[in-house]
Amino acid sequence: MLSAVVLLISSILLLNYYLASFKVPIVWLIFVILLGILFIRNVKNIQITWSRLVVSGVISCFWMVSSYNGGPYGGNLFLDIIIVVGTFYSISAFTFLLIQELNTGYRVSKKTTKISWFAIYTVVPLLIWTLCLLAYYPAKMTFDSYFQWAMAHGVRHYNEWHPMLHTLWIEATTKIYNSPSSYIFSQILVSSLIVGYAIYTLVKLGMPRWLGVLISVGYAIYPVAMIYSATMWKDIPFAAFILLFITLLLQILKSDGAWLRNWWHILILIIVSFITINLRNNGIIIVIASLLLLIVFMKNYRIKLSIVFIMVIGLNFVFSLFLSNVLQAQKSPLNQALAIPSQQIAATFKNNGQFTPELKEYFTSILPEENWKKDYNPYSVDPIKHDAAYNSTVIDDDFGLYIKNWFKLLTHNFGIYVNAYLDQVAVIWQFYSPEGYKVYFDTPVAIQDMPYDIRVFARSFGKNLTEAEINKKGYEVYKEEYSRATGKQTVSFTEYEKRIEKSSKSLISISKASKIKEFTDWIYVKTTTDWQNYLLKGAMPLVLILIAFVSTFYQRNKKMLLLFVPAILVVMTIAIAMPATDFRYCYSFVFATPILLFATKLNGIDNKD
């Protein structure tokens, strides 16, 4: 009773700590209810160990730093200390109790799980997300969407700036029905099947069916998933295939490798690995590292896993040859991977950091000093990357020199570099949003409201031009891209105009469910304003993944830690080379968080089966 009273008082103090952040007080109430439930469920079986206390405290410290809003909280130092200590205690207790809960296994049902449950878990998100497609028919499209749509119709030449497998997927769906809606429906269908399969796998391994239904509904009505389901972006299927890859790892680890005895399963693992690699640039690191770790720790199945590894590498090599020699796709621009260095250099200019004459001369040959200062936005690199004066050829000609000079500048401006880095990757780790800070989530613009040249060519040709003039400029760009990549003569302008017509005729937003669109538009606005900290940041999911990882560490089967490798590598790769401060880069690990969290209880210490 004393512990319960202390928890209640400390959670009230927590309200003061987050008063500026809690736009919706119900969030605090939900936290208190969850804390109470965890306390009641685990108070009789609490296992106090120093390591768990320390880990809970460390995670609590990270959470408080992530959500620090500047204070003061009580009006004077004494009250501030009380509030901070109370907040630390309540979050530490929550973390400790959640670790304990995840270490308590499900009460395993003796009933077999029929395939019909898989259909239920799949149909729920499929129906909700299809309604979102009807609301935003034929799709929600961003700049990247237009670029890939143009490539799929031969209006722009193939470019590996965007994953070519995804572009070919879009192109294949246009052969069935020439509308973005055909791709979007395929994306919804694939994502729903993956979510359904992941939940079905958890239920089959011991999770209660009713909990599976709740998770399925949660995925379906998750506001970000609702909006993203209707958006043509490679990050959405990538997140789904990361989840599928994790689910296959779960099958392997929970069966202690027995799942690999079926050669059909091996084929599925090869195909899923190949697709995951080719839906985003960081996919190859995630998949290859995960497979190598499986080979190391799954001793009895090293031959089969080695076959999987070799086949995946081989398929990827053949696909790369196909892109280079058959499609003759252009290589991705190097400067697209240099967002973090660009931000650090710009921050050094902006904050009047220390430059040697040689360093200043070098970096101003890429972009004039006034442009570095003018373009710098702590939370967006786009003004720098898309500045017309940005001379990327300096980097392309000698990338080694660029890295060398970037490092030299680091040695003189370490503090500026660190702050610029933390701002650039804030969407991963920071819960609290500074005043005026907005995470880029998705575009609210209808397709026809986008300028014609961006919509059709994914390129701006300037204002006050007619469509005919823009088409000719687009043709000149295509000729230059095509001849540089292939060395051949391109199609005639007449044939090119036919491609333009085929590409552009379906690019207009015509909602098939206006009432639903009113609701989803409201969801979009609330997500980007009141709910931004909770839904458009990676901080909360990251903390949950850390808690699940720690819980698994305290369980007997340490091999289950390999289940977290893909999600951890997603976080690490985007933290190293995050192209922009968009939430979509976090989506790939956020989307898998519920499955990782509930999978942790499958290996709980309470073996009542």
N, C-alpha and C positions, 0 to 999 in steps of 0.2 A: 504493500500500500504506500509505503514511503517512497519507493522508486517511482510508482505511478504518479504521485503528487509532484515529485521533482520533475518528471518528464512533462507533465502538464504545464508547470510554471515555466520551464525552459522553452517550451514551444510557444508560449505567450510572448516571452522575450524575443523569440525568433521573429515574431510578427513585426516587432519594432525594427529589427535589422533589415527586413525586406520591405518595409513600408513603401519606399519609393518604387520598388520593383513590382509589388503585387498590385497590378492594375485591376485584377479581379480577386477580391478577398476570398472567394471560394477555394482558390488554390491553397491558401493557408489551412482552410478547414479540411481539405482533402488530405493534406500532409498530416494533420493531427489525427484524423480518423485512421489513416494507414499506420501511423506510429502506434496508436492504441491497439489496432488489430494485431500487429506484429508482437507487441508486448504481451497481450493476452495469450496468443498462440505459443509463445516461446518462453514465457517467464518461468515455467516449471522445469524446463530442460536446458536452461542456459549453461553453456560451458565457457567459463571465464578462463581465458589464457592471455598471457601478456602479448603474444604476437597478434592476436585478433584485436586486442585493445589498441595496440600501436597502429596497425593497418587501418582500423576504423578512424582513428584520429588523423592519420595522414590524408585519407580520402576526404574527411571532413574539412581539413585545412585547404585542400585543393578546391573543394566546393565553395568555401567562403571567399577565397581569393578570386575565383571565377565570377562570383556574384557580388563582389565588393562594389558598393555604389558611392563610396566617398564619405559616408557618415556626415555629421555626428548623429547619434541615435537617441541619446537621452538628454542632451542639452549640456552635459558637463562630463568630465573625464570619468568620475566615479560611476555614473549611470551607464556610460558607454562601455566600461569594462564589464559591468554586470550583464549587459545585453549581449556583448560579444562572447563571454564565457557561457551564458545560457544557450546561445545559438550553437556554439561549438559542441556543447554537451548533447543537445537534442539531435543534431545531425549525426554526431558520432554514435549515439544510441540507435538511431534509425539504421545507420550503416551496419552496426554490430548485429542488430536484430534481423536485418535482411540477410546477412551472411548466414546466421543461424537458421533462418527459414529455408534458404536455398539448400542447406545441408540436411534438411529433413525431407526424405523421399516421399513421393506420392504413395497413397494407399492403392496398390496395384489391383486393378479389377481382373477377375478371372475370365471375364467375357472376352471373346474375340471381337476385333473391330472389323466390321464389314466394310466393303468398298463403297457402299452407299454413303458412309460418313465422309469419305473423300469428296464425293459429289457435293455434299452439303457445304463443306469447308471451302470448296471452289466456287460454287454458285453465288454465295453471299457477296464477295467482292466483285464477281463478274457482273452481277445485276446493277450494283451501285455505280461501278465505274462506267458501265455502258450508258447509264443515265447521264453521267458527266460528259460522255462523248456526244450524246444527243443535245445536251445543253450548249456545248461549244462546237457543234458540228461545223465544218468537217474536222477541225483540230484547233488546238492552241499552238501557235508557231512563234519561235524566236528567230534571231538572226541565224543561228546554227541550223535551225530547221529549214530556212529558206536556202541556205548554202547546199545542204544535202538534197533538198528537193530539186534544185537546179542541176546538180550533178546527176541525179537519177533520170533526168530528162535530156541530158546532153547539152544543156545551156551553159554549164561550166564543166571544164574537164575534171576528171577524177583527181582528188587531192587527199592525201593521207592525214591532213590536218584534222579531219574527222574520221573515226574508225570506218574503214572501207567495208567491213562486214555489215555494219549497221546501214551504210549507204546502199549496199546491194540488197539488203533486206527491204528497205524502202522501195527500191526500184522493182523488186520482185512483186510487191503488193500492188504496184501501179499497173502491172500486167493483168492483174485480176480485175481491178476497178481503178480507174485513173482519178483518185481522190485521196487526199491525206487521211480521210476516214478509214480507208482500207488498211493502211498501216496501223493507225491508232487502234482499230479493233483487234488486229493481230497482237499488238502490244498488250492490250487488256486481257486477251485470252491467255497468252503465254504467262503473264504475271499472275493471273488468277489461278491457273493450274499449278504454278510453282508455290504460291501461298498455300493452296489447298493441300498439296503434297507434303509441304513442310509440317503443317499442323497435323495431318493424318499420320505422319511418321512419329511425331511426339505422342499422339494418342495410342498408336500401335505399340509404342515402347513403354506405356504406362501412365501417361497423363489422362486425367478424366475427360470424358467426351464433352461435358458441359463447358469445361474450360476451353476446349478446342473451339466450340461455337463462339464463345466470348472473344477469343483471339481473332477469329475470322471476321466477326463484326467490327472489332477494333481496327483491323487492317482496312476494311471496307469504308469506314466513316472517318478514318484518319484524314484530316483536312488536306495535308500535303499530298497524300496519295490520290485523293479525289481530283485535285487540280492537275497533278502530274500525269495521272492516267490518261488524260486527254491531250497531253503535250508531246510533240515530236522532238524528243531529246534522247540522246544515247545513254544518258545517265540513268534513265528509268529502267530499261531492260538490263543494264549493267548491274543495278542494285538487285533486280530479281534473280539474275544468274549467280551473283555472289551468294544470295540466300540459298539457291539450289545447290551450289557447290558446298556450302556449309552443311546442308542437309545430307548430302552424300557422305561427307566426312563423318557426320553423326552415325549414319548407318554402319560405316566401316568400324568406327571406334567402339560403338555399343555392342557390335557382334564380335569384337576382338579380331576383326579381319575376315570372319566367315562370310560376310556379304560378298567378298571378292571371289568366292568359289564359283559364282555364276558368271560365265563369260559375257552374258548380256549386260550384266552390271558393269563389267569392265569397259564394254563398249560405250555405255551411257556415261561413265566417268570420263572417258577420252573425249567424247563429243562435248560434254558440258565444260570441261577444262578448256578445250579449243575455243568455244564460243566466248567464255569468260575472258580469255586472253585478248580476244580481238574486238571487244566492245569498248575498251578504254585502254589507254597507253600503259597505265599502271597494272593492268590485268595480268601481264606476263610475270611480273615480280611476285604477285599474290599467289598465282597458281603454281609456279615453279618452286617457290620456297615451301609451299604447303606440301607438294608432292615429295620433295626431297626429305622433309622432316618425317613424312609417313614412311618412306623407305628406311630411314635410320631407325625409327622406333617400332615399326611393325615387322619384327624379324622373320616371322613365319611366312610372310607374304612379300618378301623383297623382290622375288623374281617377277611376280605379277605386277607389282607396283612399278618396277623398273620398265616393264613392257609398256605400261600406261605412260610413264614419263617419256620414253623414247618415241612412242607414237604421237604424243602431243607435240613434242619438239619437231618431229618430222612433218606432221600436218601443218604446223605453223610455218615451217621453212618452205614447204610446197606452196602454201597460200601466199607467202611473201614473194616467191618467184612469179606466181600468177599475177599479183598486183604490179610487179615491176616490168615483166616481160610481155604479158598479154594485155592487161588494162593500161599499162604504162602510166600509172598514177604518179602525180607529183608528190614530192616528199613534204612533210610537215615543216612549216617555217620554224627555224631554231628559236627565234625570240619569243614564241608562244610558251616556251618552257622556262622563261627567265623572269617570271612575274616577281618573285621574291627579291632577286638581285636588283631588278629595276626599281622596286619600291625602296630598297635600302639606299641606292644611289641617289634617288630623287629626294629622300628624306635628309640625306647629308647636304645636298644643295639647299633644301628648304630651311634647314636649321643652321645654315652657315657653318657646316662642319669643316674639318681640316683637310685641305687639298695641297698636294705638291703641285708645282706648275705643270709637270708632266702628266699627272693624273687628271687635272682639270682639262688640259688640252685633249687628252684621249676621250674622256667622257662627253665633252662638248662637241667632239666630232661625230658622236652618235646622235645627240640632241642638244640644241643650244641651252645655255645655263638658264635663261629666263623661262624656257619651256619646261625644263626639269622642275623648276620652282612652281610654275603656274599649273602644271598638270598633276602635281602630287596631291593625291587624296589617300589618307591613311588606310582607307577600307576599299579602295578600287584602283586597279592598275590600268584600267581601260583607257583613260585619257592619255597615258604615256604610250601604250602599245599602238593606239590608233592615231597618234599625232602624225600629221602629214610630213612633218620635219624629221621624224624618227628614221635614222639611217641604219638599217639592220645589216647592210653589206659590210660595215666595219666589223661586226661580230662574226658574220659568216666567213669573212676572209681569214680571220685568225681567232678562233674561239678560245684557244689557249691563252692568248694575250688578254682577252676580256676577263677570263677567270683570274688570271694573275693580278691584273689591275684592281679587280673587285676585291680580292683578298688584301692587297696593299691598303686600299681605302678602309677596309675593315679594321686593320691594326691601328689606324688613327682615330676611328670613330665607332668604337665597339658599342657604347651605350646607345647611340643613334640606331645602329644596325639592329640591336636587340629589340628596341621599342618598335621599330618599323616592322620587324618580323612578327612580333606578337599582335600588332594591329592587323597585318595582312591575313594571319590565320585565326583571327578572333572568332570567326564563325565556328571553328572546331572546339575551342576550349572555353570561351567567355560566355557566361550566362547573361550578365547584366549588359544592357545596351546604353552607351553614352547618349546624351541628348542629341537628337537629330540623326542618329545612326540608323540606317535601314539596310537589312540584308536583302540582296537581290534574290527573289524567289521565282518569279515567273512574270510574263508580260501581261498587262491588262488590255493591251491593244488588240482590237479585232483585225483580222487579216487584211481587209480592204482599207483599213486606216493607215497601214504601213505604206510608205512611198513606193511607187511602182518599181523603181530601180532596185530597191532593197528586197522587195517582195519576190521579184522574178530573178534577179541576178546576184542577190546578196552582196551588192556593191553600190556605193553612192556615186553618181555621176554629176552631181550638182543640181541646182534648182533651175526652174523655168525652161526645162527641156520637154519636148513632146515625146510621146511614146515611140514614134518612129526614130527620132534622134537617139533616144536611149537604147533602142534595139540595135542600132548601128554601132554604138559605143560598146554594147555588150558583145557584139559579134567580133569587134576588134580585140577585146580582152580574151575571148574564147580562142580566136586564131593564134594569139600570142602564147596562151597557155598550152594549146594543143601542139603547136609546132615545136615549142621548147621541150615538151615531154616526149613527143614521138618522132620529131623530125619530118613529119609528113604534112601534106596539104589538107586543110580541113574541108568540110562540106561547104556548099554554096550558101550565099546569104538567104536565098529563097527557101532552101531546105532548113536553114537555121531558124527562119521565121516560123516554120511549121512546128518546130520544137518549142519555140516560145509560146505559141498558141496552145499547144497541148499542155504545157507546163502551167500556164497562167489561168486557164479557163475555170479551173476548180478552186482557185485561191480566193475565196470569198466566204466570209462567215455567215452561215444561214442556220440559226439555232432551230432545232427540231423540238425543243422543249423550253419555251421561254420562261415558264414559271420556275422550272428547276434551275434555269440560268440565273434568275433573280436570287435564288437561294445560294447557289455556288458563288456568285459574285459577292454576296454578303460574307460567305466563308472566306473568300480570297482577301477581302478588305480587313476582316477581323484578324486573319492570320498574319497579315503584314503590319498590323498596328498593335492591338491589345495582346495578341498571342505570340508575338514575334519571339520573345525570350524562350518560350516553352516549345514552340514548334519549328522555329527556323534557326536553331542553334544546335550544335553537336554536343554541348556540354552535358546535358542530362543523360542522353543515351551513352555518352562516354563514361560517365560515372557508373551507370548501371552495368556496363560491360566490365568495368574494373571490379565491381562488387561480385559479379558472376564469376569472373576469373579467379578472384581470391577464394570464393566459396569452393570452386572446383579444386583449387590447390590444397584445401583442407580435406578433400575426399581421398579415398583409397586409390582409385584408378587415376593415376597422374597422367596417363595417356590422353584423357579427356581434355587436357589443357590445349591439345593440338586443335581442338574445335574452334578456338579463339584466334588462331593464327591468321586466317583471311581478314577478319575484322581489324585486328591489330595492324596488319600490313596496309590495309586501306588507310587507316589513320596516319600511319608513318609516311606513306608515299605522298599523300596530299599535304602533310605538314612540311615535307621537304620541298615539294614543287607544286604549290597550289596556284593554278593559273589565274584565279580571280576569287573574290570574296563572295562567291555564290553558294547558297545552301545545297545545290544539287551535288556538289562534290562530297558533302557529308552524307548524302542520302543513301549511298551504298552500304555504309555501316549502320546507319540509323534504321534502315529497313529490316536488317537482320537482328536487331537488338531484342525484340520480344521472343524470337525463337531461341536465341542464345540464353536468355534469362530463364525461360521455362525448361529448356533442355538441361540446365544445371541441376534442377531438382530430380531429374531421372536417375542421377548417380548418388542420390542422397545417402546419408549414413543410416537412416531409419529403414532397414531392410525388412519390411513387414510382409513382403511376398514370400 
